[in-house]
Amino acid sequence: MWSFIKFLQGEENRFHHLRIQFYAGLGARPQQAKTIAIQRCIDNLGQRYYDGVISAMEYLDGLSYTVAKRKK
């Protein structure tokens, strides 16, 4: 119960910070290069799967490898 309340307080605090940044004219933070690289890998795998170049199993293996190698 207390952890849920603490979670809600954290979300409220985060919302207030975002609102202050928005009112100050600051936009959302730009994506990091690491995030962009991961998204490109995922997009590339998806395109290759939908084009029929790789099978569903190869697609899923590629996704799991892409996500797992970034978690270190």
Phi and psi in degrees as a GROMACS rama.xvg file:
@    title "Ramachandran Plot"
@    xaxis  label "Phi"
@    yaxis  label "Psi"
@TYPE xy
-66.9639  -34.8178  TRP-2
-66.6377  -34.7138  SER-3
-66.403  -41.8875  PHE-4
-63.3628  -42.4348  ILE-5
-62.5669  -39.1273  LYS-6
-61.3046  -46.6736  PHE-7
-62.521  -38.6972  LEU-8
-64.0083  -40.2912  GLN-9
-63.9534  -41.1448  GLY-10
-65.2261  -39.7242  GLU-11
-63.3484  -42.7771  GLU-12
-62.4823  -43.4526  ASN-13
-62.3456  -42.4341  ARG-14
-60.9996  -42.8858  PHE-15
-63.188  -40.1857  HIS-16
-63.194  -43.5721  HIS-17
-63.1272  -39.9003  LEU-18
-64.7568  -42.3405  ARG-19
-62.8635  -43.4078  ILE-20
-63.2876  -39.9229  GLN-21
-64.1462  -46.0132  PHE-22
-65.803  -28.3365  TYR-23
-80.1222  -5.45457  ALA-24
93.2197  6.25198  GLY-25
-85.9164  135.482  LEU-26
-87.1867  -169.47  GLY-27
-68.6369  152.689  ALA-28
-65.4753  141.707  ARG-29
-69.7984  152.071  PRO-30
-67.7077  145.437  GLN-31
-76.8596  157.705  GLN-32
-60.1795  -35.3694  ALA-33
-63.3628  -43.6986  LYS-34
-64.2459  -41.3545  THR-35
-63.79  -41.0056  ILE-36
-64.4287  -42.6321  ALA-37
-62.8553  -44.3518  ILE-38
-63.3847  -37.9541  GLN-39
-63.4372  -41.991  ARG-40
-61.1086  -44.5413  CYS-41
-64.7047  -44.0312  ILE-42
-62.4559  -41.1207  ASP-43
-63.6398  -45.1317  ASN-44
-60.762  -44.037  LEU-45
-61.0641  -43.5142  GLY-46
-63.8781  -43.11  GLN-47
-64.5729  -36.4676  ARG-48
-68.2181  -47.4708  TYR-49
-69.8034  -23.1911  TYR-50
-82.2856  -7.06426  ASP-51
83.4092  13.0287  GLY-52
-75.6833  -36.2151  VAL-53
-123.161  157.245  ILE-54
-82.9479  172.185  SER-55
-62.0301  -39.5915  ALA-56
-66.1196  -40.8286  MET-57
-65.2744  -36.881  GLU-58
-62.2696  -48.9317  TYR-59
-66.5191  -39.3556  LEU-60
-61.4662  -43.157  ASP-61
-63.1549  -41.1442  GLY-62
-63.4881  -46.2324  LEU-63
-64.8942  -37.9596  SER-64
-66.591  -42.2349  TYR-65
-61.6151  -43.462  THR-66
-74.2967  -43.0957  VAL-67
-66.8173  -38.471  ALA-68
-72.2798  -17.704  LYS-69
-88.8768  -12.948  ARG-70
-78.6236  -11.665  LYS-71
